[in-house]
Amino acid sequence: MTKPSVRRQSEYTPLTKEQFRARFDARFYDPAFDTVRGELDKVFEVAWSGYIDYRKSPQTTPVGNGFAEPDFHVALEWLKTKEKIDAAEKHQKNPKSPSRILIVNASTRSEHSCPGEISKTRRLAQRAQGTIETIPDYEVDFLDISTLADEPMKVIYPYKACFSTSPA
């Protein structure tokens, strides 16, 4: 079998150590961190090493039985997530389990990220959740994307905030 060619969008250009340092230091701008600057310098060096050596998955384990290559090492987080997905699938396929509805508040706006009160989108989603929860044999999962923007120091990647246009 011929090996397929891997298509890439663009060449990977890593940050320089100076660029990485500037981004790292931006998270510790508060003068309160001055008392632990030495410790932060040590943390920076460990973080830089992980970045430049591309330790994307520092904790791996053999994937195990049930896979084409059981000895292949995968990220521990991936394997744990796969186990959760498998358990959810088993629950979902059980004819005795309740029906589930996913409600998505796809607005990143909240009273913590924008001045004012809670967004109309969130209020509407909460009302839908409350209504559905009164129906026998139905459960609701509520995905609240507004929390992506209102937690301090959280890294927000653009694609995570575009759910409303992406699941087409």
C-alpha positions as a Markdown table, in Angstrom:
| # | Residue | x | y | z |
|---|---|---|---|---|
| 1 | Met | 0.0 | 0.0 | 0.0 |
| 2 | Thr | 1.3 | 3.4 | -0.9 |
| 3 | Lys | 1.8 | 5.8 | 2.0 |
| 4 | Pro | -0.5 | 8.8 | 1.6 |
| 5 | Ser | 1.0 | 12.3 | 1.4 |
| 6 | Val | 0.4 | 14.6 | 4.3 |
| 7 | Arg | -1.0 | 17.9 | 3.2 |
| 8 | Arg | 0.0 | 20.9 | 5.3 |
| 9 | Gln | -1.5 | 24.4 | 5.3 |
| 10 | Ser | 1.6 | 26.3 | 6.2 |
| 11 | Glu | 5.1 | 25.8 | 7.6 |
| 12 | Tyr | 5.3 | 25.7 | 11.4 |
| 13 | Thr | 7.3 | 28.6 | 12.7 |
| 14 | Pro | 8.0 | 28.4 | 16.4 |
| 15 | Leu | 8.2 | 31.5 | 18.5 |
| 16 | Thr | 11.7 | 32.8 | 19.4 |
| 17 | Lys | 12.6 | 32.5 | 23.1 |
| 18 | Glu | 12.1 | 36.3 | 23.4 |
| 19 | Gln | 8.6 | 36.1 | 21.9 |
| 20 | Phe | 7.7 | 33.1 | 24.2 |
| 21 | Arg | 9.1 | 35.1 | 27.2 |
| 22 | Ala | 7.0 | 38.1 | 26.3 |
| 23 | Arg | 3.8 | 36.0 | 26.2 |
| 24 | Phe | 4.8 | 34.2 | 29.4 |
| 25 | Asp | 5.5 | 37.4 | 31.3 |
| 26 | Ala | 2.2 | 39.0 | 30.1 |
| 27 | Arg | 0.4 | 36.6 | 32.3 |
| 28 | Phe | 2.3 | 37.8 | 35.4 |
| 29 | Tyr | 2.1 | 41.6 | 34.8 |
| 30 | Asp | 0.7 | 42.2 | 38.3 |
| 31 | Pro | 3.5 | 43.6 | 40.6 |
| 32 | Ala | 2.3 | 41.1 | 43.2 |
| 33 | Phe | 4.3 | 38.5 | 41.2 |
| 34 | Asp | 7.5 | 40.4 | 41.7 |
| 35 | Thr | 8.1 | 38.6 | 45.0 |
| 36 | Val | 8.2 | 35.2 | 43.1 |
| 37 | Arg | 10.1 | 36.4 | 40.0 |
| 38 | Gly | 12.9 | 33.9 | 40.6 |
| 39 | Glu | 10.5 | 31.0 | 40.8 |
| 40 | Leu | 8.7 | 32.3 | 37.7 |
| 41 | Asp | 12.0 | 32.4 | 35.9 |
| 42 | Lys | 12.5 | 28.7 | 36.7 |
| 43 | Val | 8.9 | 27.9 | 35.6 |
| 44 | Phe | 9.6 | 29.8 | 32.4 |
| 45 | Glu | 12.6 | 27.7 | 31.6 |
| 46 | Val | 10.6 | 24.5 | 32.0 |
| 47 | Ala | 7.8 | 25.9 | 29.9 |
| 48 | Trp | 10.2 | 27.0 | 27.2 |
| 49 | Ser | 11.8 | 23.6 | 27.1 |
| 50 | Gly | 8.4 | 21.9 | 26.7 |
| 51 | Tyr | 7.5 | 24.3 | 23.9 |
| 52 | Ile | 10.7 | 24.2 | 21.9 |
| 53 | Asp | 11.2 | 20.4 | 22.3 |
| 54 | Tyr | 7.6 | 20.0 | 21.3 |
| 55 | Arg | 6.5 | 17.9 | 24.2 |
| 56 | Lys | 2.9 | 18.2 | 23.1 |
| 57 | Ser | 1.9 | 15.0 | 24.9 |
| 58 | Pro | 4.4 | 14.6 | 27.8 |
| 59 | Gln | 2.4 | 11.7 | 29.4 |
| 60 | Thr | 1.7 | 8.8 | 27.1 |
| 61 | Thr | 0.7 | 5.2 | 27.5 |
| 62 | Pro | 0.3 | 2.2 | 25.2 |
| 63 | Val | -3.2 | 2.4 | 23.6 |
| 64 | Gly | -3.9 | -1.3 | 24.5 |
| 65 | Asn | -6.1 | -4.0 | 23.1 |
| 66 | Gly | -8.8 | -3.1 | 20.7 |
| 67 | Phe | -6.6 | -1.0 | 18.5 |
| 68 | Ala | -4.6 | -2.0 | 15.4 |
| 69 | Glu | -1.3 | -1.2 | 17.2 |
| 70 | Pro | -1.8 | -2.0 | 20.9 |
| 71 | Asp | 1.8 | -0.9 | 21.7 |
| 72 | Phe | 1.4 | 2.5 | 20.1 |
| 73 | His | 1.7 | 5.3 | 22.7 |
| 74 | Val | -1.0 | 7.9 | 22.9 |
| 75 | Ala | -1.6 | 10.8 | 25.2 |
| 76 | Leu | -3.0 | 9.8 | 28.5 |
| 77 | Glu | -5.6 | 12.5 | 28.2 |
| 78 | Trp | -6.7 | 11.1 | 24.9 |
| 79 | Leu | -7.2 | 7.6 | 26.3 |
| 80 | Lys | -9.2 | 8.9 | 29.3 |
| 81 | Thr | -11.4 | 11.0 | 26.9 |
| 82 | Lys | -11.9 | 7.9 | 24.7 |
| 83 | Glu | -13.1 | 5.9 | 27.7 |
| 84 | Lys | -15.6 | 8.6 | 28.6 |
| 85 | Ile | -16.9 | 8.8 | 25.1 |
| 86 | Asp | -17.3 | 5.0 | 25.0 |
| 87 | Ala | -19.2 | 5.0 | 28.3 |
| 88 | Ala | -21.4 | 7.8 | 27.0 |
| 89 | Glu | -22.1 | 5.9 | 23.8 |
| 90 | Lys | -23.0 | 2.8 | 25.7 |
| 91 | His | -25.4 | 4.8 | 27.9 |
| 92 | Gln | -26.9 | 6.5 | 24.8 |
| 93 | Lys | -27.5 | 3.2 | 23.0 |
| 94 | Asn | -29.3 | 1.8 | 26.0 |
| 95 | Pro | -33.0 | 1.9 | 25.1 |
| 96 | Lys | -34.0 | 2.3 | 28.8 |
| 97 | Ser | -31.9 | 5.5 | 29.1 |
| 98 | Pro | -33.7 | 8.8 | 28.9 |
| 99 | Ser | -33.5 | 10.9 | 25.8 |
| 100 | Arg | -30.9 | 13.7 | 25.9 |
| 101 | Ile | -31.0 | 17.1 | 24.4 |
| 102 | Leu | -28.0 | 19.4 | 24.0 |
| 103 | Ile | -28.6 | 23.1 | 24.5 |
| 104 | Val | -25.8 | 25.4 | 23.5 |
| 105 | Asn | -25.4 | 28.9 | 24.7 |
| 106 | Ala | -23.1 | 29.9 | 21.8 |
| 107 | Ser | -22.5 | 33.5 | 22.8 |
| 108 | Thr | -19.3 | 34.2 | 24.5 |
| 109 | Arg | -20.8 | 37.3 | 26.0 |
| 110 | Ser | -21.5 | 37.3 | 29.7 |
| 111 | Glu | -22.0 | 39.8 | 32.5 |
| 112 | His | -18.4 | 39.1 | 33.4 |
| 113 | Ser | -17.0 | 39.9 | 30.0 |
| 114 | Cys | -19.3 | 42.8 | 29.0 |
| 115 | Pro | -20.9 | 45.4 | 31.2 |
| 116 | Gly | -24.5 | 44.9 | 32.0 |
| 117 | Glu | -26.7 | 42.0 | 32.9 |
| 118 | Ile | -26.8 | 38.4 | 31.7 |
| 119 | Ser | -27.2 | 38.0 | 28.0 |
| 120 | Lys | -30.6 | 37.3 | 26.3 |
| 121 | Thr | -29.1 | 34.2 | 24.7 |
| 122 | Arg | -28.2 | 32.7 | 28.1 |
| 123 | Arg | -31.6 | 33.5 | 29.5 |
| 124 | Leu | -33.4 | 31.9 | 26.6 |
| 125 | Ala | -31.1 | 28.8 | 26.8 |
| 126 | Gln | -31.8 | 28.5 | 30.5 |
| 127 | Arg | -35.5 | 28.8 | 30.0 |
| 128 | Ala | -35.4 | 26.0 | 27.3 |
| 129 | Gln | -33.4 | 23.9 | 29.7 |
| 130 | Gly | -35.9 | 24.4 | 32.5 |
| 131 | Thr | -38.8 | 23.5 | 30.2 |
| 132 | Ile | -37.2 | 20.4 | 28.8 |
| 133 | Glu | -36.3 | 19.2 | 32.3 |
| 134 | Thr | -40.0 | 19.0 | 33.2 |
| 135 | Ile | -40.6 | 16.5 | 30.4 |
| 136 | Pro | -40.5 | 12.9 | 31.7 |
| 137 | Asp | -37.7 | 10.7 | 30.3 |
| 138 | Tyr | -35.7 | 13.7 | 29.0 |
| 139 | Glu | -32.3 | 15.0 | 30.2 |
| 140 | Val | -30.5 | 18.2 | 29.2 |
| 141 | Asp | -26.8 | 18.8 | 28.7 |
| 142 | Phe | -26.1 | 22.5 | 28.8 |
| 143 | Leu | -23.0 | 23.7 | 26.9 |
| 144 | Asp | -22.3 | 27.3 | 28.0 |
| 145 | Ile | -19.7 | 28.8 | 25.7 |
| 146 | Ser | -19.9 | 32.2 | 27.6 |
| 147 | Thr | -17.7 | 30.7 | 30.2 |
| 148 | Leu | -14.8 | 30.6 | 27.7 |
| 149 | Ala | -14.5 | 34.4 | 28.0 |
| 150 | Asp | -15.3 | 35.1 | 31.7 |
| 151 | Glu | -12.7 | 33.1 | 33.5 |
| 152 | Pro | -9.5 | 35.1 | 34.2 |
| 153 | Met | -6.3 | 33.8 | 32.6 |
| 154 | Lys | -8.2 | 31.3 | 30.4 |
| 155 | Val | -6.7 | 30.9 | 27.0 |
| 156 | Ile | -9.4 | 31.3 | 24.4 |
| 157 | Tyr | -8.8 | 29.9 | 21.0 |
| 158 | Pro | -10.9 | 31.4 | 18.2 |
| 159 | Tyr | -12.4 | 28.2 | 16.9 |
| 160 | Lys | -13.9 | 27.4 | 20.3 |
| 161 | Ala | -16.0 | 30.5 | 20.2 |
| 162 | Cys | -17.4 | 29.9 | 16.7 |
| 163 | Phe | -19.6 | 26.9 | 17.5 |
| 164 | Ser | -22.7 | 28.6 | 16.2 |
| 165 | Thr | -21.3 | 28.7 | 12.6 |
| 166 | Ser | -19.2 | 25.5 | 12.6 |
| 167 | Pro | -21.4 | 22.4 | 13.1 |
| 168 | Ala | -22.9 | 22.7 | 9.6 |
